[in-house]
Amino acid sequence: MKYILQHYKKEIALCELDFTVREKFLGQEENDDWWDHEKIRKFNGDFWWGEATEIDVDLAINTLQELKKEGCNFVEIMHHGDHHGYYFVGKEVRLANDVEIMEHELKNKELSIEKRKKKIAELEAKLKELKNDNTGTN
């Protein structure tokens, strides 16, 4: 069996992006136009558009370049509507080596043993409770 290692290396949160377009084209919040404006949307073709927050292309590229410098070759990009932004999570993804596979299998074995020990303790406690229950009929 082959194993693919996914090493999460760095997260970059870009939040409050809902103000970016206004600030770029209308300046800071100090003028009346900042709140009193309307967007005109034009579509060339058949586009799907949703409720995601728009992001400046240069900001997205710079964020990806920063993750790449950290050794990331894959990224998860998650939209967070409450924060009006995105979480870029950079990962190094590659085939795992023999040592990493062995460590992974050992960790899984240890977790399985711990899970069984916990279940045995729960069952022994339940058995003890049933043995000590004097309300039942004999």
C-alpha positions in Angstrom: 0.0 0.0 0.0 1.2 3.5 -0.8 0.7 6.4 1.6 0.4 10.1 0.7 1.7 12.4 3.4 -0.2 15.7 3.9 1.8 18.0 6.1 -0.1 21.1 7.1 2.5 23.8 7.3 1.0 27.3 7.5 -2.4 29.0 7.6 -2.9 32.6 6.4 -6.3 34.2 7.2 -7.4 37.1 4.9 -10.4 38.6 6.5 -12.7 41.6 6.1 -12.2 41.5 2.3 -15.7 42.9 1.8 -14.2 46.4 2.3 -11.3 45.9 -0.2 -13.2 47.0 -3.3 -14.7 50.1 -1.7 -11.3 51.1 -0.2 -9.5 50.6 -3.6 -12.0 52.6 -5.6 -13.7 55.0 -3.2 -11.0 55.6 -0.6 -11.5 55.3 3.1 -14.8 55.4 5.0 -14.4 59.1 5.5 -16.5 60.2 2.4 -20.2 59.8 1.6 -19.5 57.8 -1.6 -18.1 55.0 0.5 -21.6 53.8 1.6 -23.6 55.4 -1.2 -22.6 53.4 -4.3 -23.9 50.6 -6.4 -22.2 47.8 -8.2 -22.9 47.0 -11.9 -22.4 43.4 -12.7 -21.7 42.3 -16.3 -21.3 38.7 -17.5 -19.6 37.5 -20.6 -21.1 34.1 -21.0 -22.7 31.7 -18.6 -21.1 32.2 -15.1 -21.9 30.6 -11.8 -21.6 33.1 -9.0 -22.3 32.6 -5.4 -22.1 34.2 -2.0 -18.3 34.2 -1.7 -16.3 37.3 -1.0 -14.3 38.7 -3.9 -10.5 38.9 -3.4 -7.9 41.0 -5.2 -5.9 38.7 -7.6 -2.6 40.2 -6.5 -3.4 39.5 -2.8 -4.3 35.9 -3.7 -1.2 35.4 -5.7 1.0 36.9 -3.1 -0.5 34.7 -0.4 0.1 31.6 -2.6 3.7 32.7 -3.2 4.2 33.1 0.6 2.9 29.5 1.1 5.1 28.3 -1.7 8.2 29.8 0.0 7.3 27.9 3.1 7.6 24.6 1.1 3.9 24.2 0.4 2.9 22.6 -2.9 -0.9 22.3 -2.3 -3.3 24.7 -0.6 -6.8 24.4 0.9 -8.8 27.6 0.4 -11.8 27.9 2.6 -14.4 30.8 2.5 -15.5 32.1 5.8 -18.6 34.2 5.3 -18.8 35.6 8.8 -15.3 37.0 8.5 -15.8 38.0 4.8 -12.6 36.3 3.8 -10.6 33.2 3.1 -8.3 30.9 5.0 -5.4 29.6 2.9 -3.9 26.5 4.4 -0.6 25.5 2.8 0.4 21.9 2.8 3.3 19.8 1.6 1.9 16.8 -0.2 4.1 13.9 -1.3 4.5 10.1 -1.0 5.4 9.1 2.6 8.8 7.5 3.2 9.3 4.2 5.1 10.0 5.9 8.4 6.8 8.0 8.2 4.7 5.0 7.3 6.1 3.0 10.2 5.4 5.9 12.6 1.9 6.2 11.2 1.1 2.5 11.6 2.6 2.5 15.1 0.5 5.5 16.1 -2.7 3.8 14.7 -1.9 0.6 16.6 -1.4 2.5 19.9 -4.7 4.4 19.3 -6.5 1.2 18.6 -5.1 -0.4 21.9 -6.1 2.7 23.9 -9.6 2.6 22.4 -10.0 -1.0 23.3 -8.7 -0.4 26.8 -11.2 2.4 27.3 -14.1 0.2 26.0 -13.0 -2.7 28.3 -13.0 -0.2 31.3 -16.5 1.0 30.3 -17.8 -2.6 30.0 -16.2 -3.6 33.3 -17.9 -0.6 35.0 -21.2 -1.5 33.5 -20.8 -5.1 34.6 -19.9 -4.0 38.1 -23.0 -1.7 38.2 -25.2 -4.6 37.1 -23.8 -7.0 39.7 -24.3 -4.4 42.4 -27.8 -3.5 41.3 -30.1 -4.9 44.0 -33.3 -3.7 42.4 -33.5 -6.6 39.9 -35.1 -9.9 40.6 -33.1 -13.1 41.1 
